[in-house]
């Protein structure tokens, strides 16, 4: 196997590009492997040694091991996010962040956001997919095109900022885990603080459940207004869960529910005076 720094053989590169263009974006072995039988037992290390190693150099330890510790990752995300003074710096901070496990599972690049940096509405999706991973922007594939058409029909195109709960594509487009979302959450909260939207629109169950800390499914949550509170305090915003556009592509008959959600959102936007940010009292 080639070392990580060696360029790929051109013939191999072209073969990989061929399969990618044909829609093959994940590789699996033909036969299932029972890893409970074949994996060597993990080394048992005394807790004191682990604590000393991670306390000494948490980020270096993360990149060396390629298996970041979740709490070290969250702490590092908080530190980096707090330093970002604007959205460009936040994008750079995310690209430099080594604490999210998804970064090491085949993603090509970090995918942060697109849209109006002073938007009144922040749309928060679940995770980048293959098109987003290739282009570096959220919601640019088929689901994104549908989202754009719906936002345009509701007159919201210029009024939204679009991002996700995680910034790297989960392999095989699986749902991001709550741990992966937790390591990226300080960046999301910082994005909300910097953009100062008036409303959050949560697209899909994995977004709504994580952002609102709820257990119900998206069909129960959608269309209902919730209050989102920043963990760091100081901000309270109305949040509306809605159906994910990828779900609408599979179940077009559900589009009327998503449309009703968008109408509820525009009604609230136009009713509420344009306070820049609600602050906790
Ligand atoms: N689905 C999402 O939730 N986000 C994207 O950016 C693309 C697809």
Boltz pocket constraint, residues with backbone or C-beta under 6 A from the ligand:
constraints:
  - pocket:
      binder: B
      contacts: [[A, 125], [A, 126], [A, 127], [A, 128], [A, 129], [A, 132], [A, 137], [A, 138], [A, 139], [A, 140], [A, 143], [A, 144], [A, 163], [A, 164], [A, 203], [A, 204], [A, 246]]
      max_distance: 6.0
